Amino acid sequence: MSTDMRKAPLANNEFYHIYNRGTDERDIFICEEDYFRFLKSMKEFNCMESCGGLYEKYLREKRESRHSMSTKPLVEIVAYCLNPNHYHFILKQICDKGIEKFMQKLGNGYTKYFNGKHDRSGVLFQGAFKSVHIKTNAHLLYLSAYVNKNYNIHGYGKEEWKFSSLPDYLGKRDGKLCNKKVILDQFNGDFSEYADFMKENALYMREKKEMEKLTLE
């Protein structure tokens, strides 16, 4: 997966809403193993060095000490949600072209895994990933609620979706994949206060989505 043509490169130390869906709106996650594999890829591919596939990375780490390898991340993952046919991230770029490199490794690696497991070939995602620059703190907070509650907003279910950062932001899971500090510090680290914020905004987002659907019908 590569980035689309952009007027300006993605900037370091800036936040971006990153998202994409399956080609022809097809499901990109068919079973729980697919979700877990994608999450593992999000963790393992977030590094400066070229690591090939997950198996190649495992073999190399057996030969080399982790202390001798560069472990500087490409991006900081603030929030994420994996839905059956699409995903959403909030990412902060750490180094030059960090988001582009991360998404390319993630997309290519997962497509190779998915095609092999599900006996298919060809592209899996709908073109290049999409990116929106998050320019204000208000926008960042709003999007954090949108991403964390995205599974519910789309009406897939009412549970606290485990393949998202939602349980981490509710204090029900000590996930190491995302950095919640930039968001939760603005609520004094109070999970319940942030939960109220998400609930209020997610309700508005769900109603807006339903209204858009009615308008199109």
Secondary structure, DSSP 8 states (H G I E B T S, - for coil): ------SS---TT-EEEEEEEBGGG--S--SHHHHHHHHHHHHHT-SSS---SHHHHHHHHHHS-GGGS----SEEEEEEEEETTEEEEEEEE-STTHHHHHHHHHHHHHHHHHHHHTT--S--BSSS-EEEEE-SHHHHHHHHHHHHTHHHHTTS-SS--TTBSHHHHTTS---SSS--HHHHGGGTT-HHHHHHHHHHHHHHHHHHHHHHHHHH-
